[in-house]
Amino acid sequence: MSRLLACWELGHGHGHLAILAPAARSVAALGHESWLAAHDVAAPAALPDAPFARVLPAPVWLRSRATAPTHGFGQILADAGFADDDGLAELVRAWLALIDLVAPAGLYGEHAPASLLAAHIAGLPAARLGTPFTCPPATRPLPDPMPWLPAARPERSAADAVADRVVRSVCRRFGAPLLDGLAALLATAPPLLASWPELGNQPRTDANWHGPLTGLAASTLPDWPSAPGPRIFVYLGFERPAARPLAEALARRGWPCLWVSEAAPGFPLAPNIRHEAEPLAIRPALAAATVFVGRAGHGSSLDALAAGCPQLMLFDTLESEANAHALASRSLGRSLAPGQRNAVQIGAALDALASADAPERHACAAAAARHAGYDAAAAAAAFGQELATALRL
């Protein structure tokens, strides 16, 4: 049996664990245990089991300064410490100390770039797990996470320059084999995609599309309000700015709505809207819904694809905006930018998506048919075998 170190460094929410947890289960079936270095050590408590032998805090960068506009993945990593020679060296030093403590045979990470640099310095095999956004191809220059925005070629070519220099600097500082920047660092760790091509903004030939591995689960079944009209399933926090105009648009239509939000509403809800604070089994809800309204999160978007449910996407991060663009470009949903989220515009988008002849409904039905034979257990097993090969187990 080998011990492995699973790493989650950047980002928030349970989506990262929804990829790392099934990976841990899959390699456990091959006889290997995983320890988890987590950005949020409390988050694994939401898992229905204990796929990780130990949970430790991950070294994380706390001095981010977001750069806009973002023309390359290198800028995202620069904001996560790869623009500071001394700071990244200390972050890597902390990862190396954790590696010494855990003594893993290999390392796999979901959005954990500094851990990959530490693995290179320590001479450990590593793999990158994730989504098309968090797990880009190791090209030079690295892919533009916002390809729909105009950018001059010099801007895109220079997007990785700072992080490239810092990677070389840290390699020299630790006496490690020199890597010529971020693309070379990513190339040390083969990518494994827990996604489907519909969420990619570019074709991929460097990795297999394994699909949405099962990581988190909820058992509360949907209980729809008794109201006429198309069913609307909402997965959006009431604290979000779009929540109030969305509730107003739904109240005007009187359509039955299930709304999942951990936070309580700060305004009255119409009788046709039922608030669910507890985690809800999302797949049965999507199977019965006419339209799904969410943030264009990776996991929920894949679930909506599997159910053939068109999405109204109210993105709020760069990654969710990338997901929304990929889906909308394939007519799998409609996206509203922050300036378009009043009750009238949201209502018009809901009307369009709920229409029986909406092009999104036909595109979503075709996507669901493409993935109708998907077997999450078989995909997770194949994922684990590929991961074991990548880590030379």
Long-range contacts (C-beta under 8 A, 24 or more apart in sequence): 1-31, 1-32, 1-33, 2-31, 2-32, 2-33, 2-104, 2-105, 2-106, 2-393, 3-32, 3-33, 3-34, 3-35, 3-53, 3-102, 3-103, 3-104, 3-105, 4-32, 4-33, 4-34, 4-35, 4-104, 4-105, 4-106, 4-107, 4-108, 4-391, 5-34, 5-35, 5-36, 5-37, 5-98, 5-99, 5-102, 5-104, 5-106, 5-107, 5-108, 5-115, 6-34, 6-35, 6-36, 6-37, 6-52, 6-107, 6-108, 6-109, 6-110, 7-36, 7-37, 7-58, 7-107, 7-108, 7-109, 7-110, 7-112, 7-115, 8-36, 8-37, 8-38, 8-39, 8-40, 8-58, 8-109, 8-110, 8-111, 8-112, 9-37, 9-39, 9-58, 9-59, 9-60, 9-61, 9-80, 9-109, 9-111, 9-112, 9-113, 9-114, 9-115, 10-39, 10-60, 10-61, 10-80, 10-111, 10-112, 10-113, 10-134, 11-39, 11-111, 11-134, 11-319, 12-39, 12-40, 13-297, 14-43, 14-46, 14-215, 14-216, 15-131, 15-297, 15-298, 15-299, 16-110, 16-111, 17-43, 17-44, 17-46, 17-47, 17-215, 17-216, 18-213, 18-214, 18-215, 18-216, 18-299, 19-110, 19-129, 19-130, 19-131, 19-194, 19-213, 19-215, 20-108, 20-110, 20-129, 20-215, 21-47, 21-51, 21-52, 21-215, 21-216, 22-51, 22-194, 22-213, 22-214, 22-215, 22-380, 22-383, 23-108, 23-129, 23-192, 23-194, 23-213, 23-380, 23-383, 23-384, 23-387, 24-51, 24-52, 25-49, 25-51, 25-380, 25-384, 26-380, 26-381, 26-383, 26-384, 26-385, 26-387, 27-384, 27-387, 27-388, 27-393, 29-381, 29-384, 30-384, 30-385, 30-388, 30-393, 32-105, 32-388, 32-393, 35-102, 35-104, 37-98, 37-102, 37-112, 37-115, 46-216, 46-279, 47-215, 47-216, 48-216, 48-217, 54-102, 56-98, 56-101, 56-102, 58-98, 58-112, 58-115, 59-91, 59-94, 59-95, 59-98, 59-114, 60-91, 61-87, 61-91, 61-114, 63-87, 69-146, 69-149, 69-151, 70-145, 70-146, 70-159, 70-318, 71-144, 71-146, 71-151, 71-155, 71-156, 71-158, 71-159, 72-141, 72-142, 72-143, 72-144, 72-145, 72-156, 72-159, 72-160, 73-136, 73-142, 73-143, 73-144, 73-145, 73-159, 73-160, 73-182, 74-141, 74-142, 74-159, 74-160, 74-161, 74-162, 74-163, 74-164, 74-182, 75-159, 75-160, 75-163, 76-145, 76-318, 77-113, 77-163, 77-182, 78-162, 78-163, 78-166, 80-113, 80-114, 81-114, 82-113, 82-114, 82-162, 82-163, 82-166, 82-167, 82-182, 83-162, 83-163, 83-166, 84-166, 85-166, 85-169, 85-170, 85-173, 88-114, 88-117, 88-166, 88-170, 89-169, 89-170, 89-173, 89-174, 92-117, 92-118, 92-121, 92-170, 92-174, 96-121, 96-122, 99-124, 105-391, 105-393, 106-391, 106-392, 106-393, 107-391, 108-387, 108-390, 108-391, 109-189, 110-134, 110-135, 113-185, 116-185, 116-186, 116-188, 116-189, 117-167, 117-170, 117-171, 117-185, 119-188, 119-189, 120-171, 120-176, 120-177, 120-179, 120-185, 120-188, 121-170, 121-171, 121-174, 121-176, 125-390, 125-391, 125-392, 126-188, 126-189, 126-391, 127-189, 127-190, 127-191, 127-192, 127-387, 127-390, 127-391, 128-186, 128-189, 128-190, 128-191, 128-192, 129-191, 129-192, 129-194, 129-387, 130-191, 130-192, 130-193, 130-194, 130-195, 131-193, 131-194, 131-195, 131-199, 131-298, 131-319, 132-193, 132-195, 132-199, 132-200, 132-201, 132-202, 132-204, 132-322, 132-326, 133-298, 133-318, 133-319, 133-322, 133-323, 134-319, 135-191, 135-192, 135-193, 135-207, 136-186, 136-191, 137-186, 137-191, 137-204, 137-206, 137-207, 138-183, 138-184, 138-186, 138-187, 138-191, 138-206, 139-183, 140-181, 140-183, 141-183, 142-182, 142-183, 142-186, 143-201, 143-202, 145-318, 145-319, 145-322, 146-318, 146-321, 146-322, 147-201, 147-202, 148-201, 148-325, 189-390, 190-390, 192-383, 192-386, 192-387, 192-390, 194-383, 195-298, 195-302, 196-302, 196-305, 196-371, 198-305, 198-326, 198-327, 198-330, 198-332, 198-367, 199-298, 199-301, 199-302, 199-323, 199-326, 199-327, 200-326, 201-322, 201-325, 201-326, 201-329, 208-382, 208-386, 210-379, 210-380, 210-382, 210-383, 210-386, 211-302, 211-371, 211-374, 211-376, 211-379, 212-299, 212-302, 212-303, 212-306, 212-376, 213-376, 213-379, 213-380, 213-383, 214-376, 214-377, 214-380, 215-299, 216-299, 217-281, 218-278, 218-279, 218-280, 218-281, 218-282, 219-281, 220-276, 220-278, 220-279, 220-280, 220-281, 221-280, 221-281, 221-284, 222-258, 222-276, 222-280, 222-281, 222-284, 222-285, 222-288, 223-258, 223-274, 224-256, 224-258, 224-274, 224-288, 225-256, 225-257, 225-258, 225-271, 225-272, 225-273, 225-274, 226-256, 227-254, 227-255, 227-256, 227-271, 227-272, 228-254, 228-255, 228-256, 229-253, 229-254, 229-255, 229-256, 230-255, 230-290, 230-291, 230-354, 231-255, 231-256, 231-257, 231-258, 231-288, 231-289, 231-290, 231-291, 232-256, 232-257, 232-258, 232-289, 232-290, 232-291, 232-292, 232-293, 232-350, 232-354, 233-257, 233-258, 233-260, 233-285, 233-286, 233-288, 233-289, 233-291, 233-292, 233-293, 233-309, 234-258, 234-259, 234-260, 234-261, 234-292, 234-293, 234-294, 235-260, 235-282, 235-292, 235-293, 235-294, 235-295, 235-297, 235-300, 236-260, 236-261, 236-293, 236-294, 236-295, 236-314, 237-261, 237-262, 237-263, 238-263, 238-264, 238-265, 238-266, 238-275, 239-263, 239-266, 240-295, 240-314, 240-316, 241-338, 241-341, 242-314, 242-336, 242-338, 242-341, 242-346, 245-341, 245-342, 245-343, 245-346, 246-293, 246-314, 246-341, 246-343, 246-346, 247-273, 248-343, 249-343, 249-344, 249-346, 249-347, 249-350, 250-350, 252-343, 252-347, 253-347, 253-350, 253-351, 255-354, 258-285, 258-289, 283-307, 290-353, 290-354, 291-350, 291-353, 291-354, 292-333, 293-350, 295-320, 296-320, 296-321, 296-323, 296-324, 296-327, 296-333, 296-335, 297-323, 298-323, 301-327, 304-333, 304-364, 305-332, 305-364, 305-367, 305-368, 305-371, 306-368, 306-371, 306-374, 307-368, 308-364, 308-365, 308-367, 308-368, 308-369, 309-364, 310-334, 310-353, 310-358, 310-360, 310-361, 310-363, 310-364, 311-353, 312-336, 312-346, 312-349, 312-350, 312-353, 314-341, 330-363, 330-367, 331-359, 331-360, 331-362, 331-363, 332-360, 332-363, 332-364, 332-367, 333-360, 333-364, 334-360
